[in-house]
């Protein structure tokens, strides 16, 4: 099911970036002209001088052209001009919240501003015309996952767990579960004191992606919380023997609860001393 949704997303996303339907605006109106100029801007490399000049022209004709505003903001954000990019993106959100709140939330998450990420996504999901499934700009991560992690970063772990449980339950086929889904679910179960559920979720993630520090770390912490100290030490020792070299895939994008080899070592040493 997830593949079908993603395919539809990629198709729609690619089409939208290739062409905006300008026929919805009256002929010879500023809105139509602005739309057509935006389409022309899309034929040039994103962030190029020509593209930016055309987008400026489109926005001048129609200051509420949210697509042009969003497209203009992207190069600023990607190149580290965050204040300038956000100033433009804010105008796109103001003009059309439904089509731009998620993108701004994505950038807030990437910048570590989890409070604003939550505010934007809560606002988005409350919209009566919100799309049921929204993904990060590359189409590789459901925004609910980012929302759950943002809640956890704000110590709103119960809210984060509620989001993750509904998120995972929404899959018709569990084979669609990704490389981060059960991990975040297990981490949130742990943070909510549901240690057996945490272990169950983490073991499911291990079956999908075994070579990830965090799986072993949160599994060990959960066993420790249940009083299974020897099991916790066994898990950590096993992990450290497997990862004699850095596990670069453990630095998976979007994971703001990364675990490193040193975390395994430190926890193991604490258990040995007990």
N, C-alpha and C positions, 0 to 999 in steps of 0.2 A: 504493500500500500504506500509506504513511504517513498519508494522509487517512483511510483506514479505521480505522487504529489510533487516530488522534486523535479520530475521531467516537465510537468505542467508549469512549475515555477520558472525553470530555466527557459522554457519556450517563451513564456510571457515576458520574463525579464529581458531576454534578448530582443524580443519584438519591440518592447517599449523603448529600449535604448536605440533601436535602429530607426524608429519612426514614431512620431507623435501624431495622433489623428487631429488634424487642424480643421477638418470639415465641420466639427461641432460648433465652430464659431461663425458668426455672420461674415459673408464675403466683404472684403475691403475693410473690415474692422481692425482696430489696433490689436485685438486679441488674436485674430487670424494671422496678421502679419508677424506678431511676436512669436507665435507658434511655428510658423514657417521658417523664421530666422533661427529658432532653436533647432529645428531639424537640420538646417544647413550647418550649424555649429557642430552637430554630432558627426558630420562627415570628416571633421578634422581631428587630429590627435588630441585626446583629453588633456587639458592644461596648456595647450599651445597658445601662442599669442593670438592667432587668428580665431581659434575657438572662443577664447575669453572675450575678445572684442565683439564677436557676434552675440554672445550671451549678454554682454552689457547692453547691446543695442536692443535685444529682445526684452530685457528687463525694463529698459527705459520706456518702451512702448506699452508694456503691461507689467507693472510692478508686482502683480499677484501671480505671475507666471512661475508657479512653484517648481516646475520641472527645470526651468532654466536656472532658477536660484539654486536648487540642489546640485545641478551639474556644475555650476560655477564654484560651489563650495568644496567639491570633492578634491581638486588639485591642492587647494590650500591645506586641507586637513591631512592629506597623504604626505605633503611635504613639510609638515610640522608647524605650519602657520595656523595654529589652533584658534586663536582669538579671532582672526580674520575669517577663517572658515566657519566658525560657529555663528558669527554675526550674520553671515549670509544664510546659513542653514536655518537659523531661528526665524528668518523671514519666510522661508519655505514652509516651515511648520505652521506658522501663523496663517499662511494663505491656504494650506491644505494639510490639516493634522493627520488624516488617515494615511496618506501616502508618504509622510516624512517623519512621523514620530519614531518609528522603529529604527530608521537610519540614524537619527540623533541619539537614540538610546544606545545603539551599537557603539557609537563614538564615545559616549559617556562611560560605557563599560570598558572599552579599550584604554581610556584615560584613567581608569580607577575611580571614577566618580559614580559610585554605586547608588548613592542616594538619588541622583538625577536620572540614572538609568531606570531605577524602580519607578520614579514618578512618571517618566515618559511611557513606560510599558503599561503601568496601571491605567494611565489615561487612555492609551491606545486600546487595550482590551475592553475598556468600558464603552467605547464608541459603538453606537448601534449598527454602523456599517463596516465594522472592522472585519478584516479577512480572518478566517479561523486559524490558518497556518501562515506564519511569517518567518522568514529566515534571514540570517545575516547576509550582507550584501553579496557575498560569493555563493550563497545558496547552500552552504555546507553545515549550518548549525541552526536549529530551531531557537527562536528568541526566548521561548519559555525556559530553556536551559540557562540562558544568561540571566533571566529574571530570578530564577531559583538561587543561583550563585550570588547574585547581588543581595538578595534577602539575607543569605548566610553571612555575607561580609558585613552586613548591618546588624548582625546578631538577632535577626528575625527568623530564627531557624524553623519555627513551626510553620510560618508562611512559606518558607522555601521548600519544606518537605511536602506541604499540601500541593504546591505547584508541580513538584517532581512526580508525586504519586499519580496525579491526574495526567501528567504528560506521558509517563510510561504506560499507563492504562489506555491511553488514546491509540496506541499502536494495535492494529488488527493482527499483525504478524510480528512476534517477538524477534524474528530474525532481522528486523529493521533497526533494532537497538544499535546505537553507535558506540564509538570508542570512549565516550565520556558519560553516557547516560546513567548506567548502573553505578558508575563510580560516584557521581554527584549524589545519586539517590542514597547510596550506602553511607557516604560522608554525612549527609543530612540526617539519616537514621541515627548515626553515631552521635551527632550533636544534639539530637532530641532524646537521647538516652534509650533508644530502641536498639540494643546491641545485637540481639539475635537477628533482627531484620537487616541490620547493617551487614553482618557477616553473610547472610543469604544473598544480598544485592551485590556485594563485593565479589563473592564467588562466581556469580553470573558474569560479572565484568571480566574476571580472570579468564573465563572460558572464551571470551571474545578477544581480549587483549591481555595476555599473561605478563608481558614484559613491561610492567608499569610500577614504579616505586609505590605510588599512592595506594594501589590495591593491597599490598602487603602491610603497609603502614596502618591503614584504617582497620584492616582485618585484625592485626595484632593489638591495636588499641581497644577494639571491641572485645576481644578475648580477655585482655587484661581487666577491663571493666567488669567482666563476668566472673572474674576470679581465676581464669584459666591462664595463670602466669607462664607455666611451662609451654603451653601451646603458643602463647604470644612470642616467647623467645625462639621457639622452633620456627615460626613463620619468618621472623626477622633474620634469623641465622640463615635460613634457606634463601631468602631474598639477597642477602649480602654475598652469599656464595655464587649466586647467579649473575649478579651485576658487578663484575670485577672492573668493568669499564662503564663510563657514563652512558645512561640510557637516553639518547637524544629524543626518542619518541615520547618520553615522559614529559617533555616540554611542549606538549600538544597545544596548539592555539586555543584560545578562549578559556583554558583552565586557569582560573585565578586561585585555585587551591593546589598548587604544585607541591610535590614532595620530592626531596632530593636524597641522594645516597647518605649524606650526612645526617638526615633526619632518622633514617633507619639505624645508623650507628649509635646516635645519641639515645634513642629509645631503647635499644638493646642493652647499652651500657647501664642505663637506669634500672632495667629489669634485673640485670646480673647483680647489682649492688643491693637489691631489696632482699 
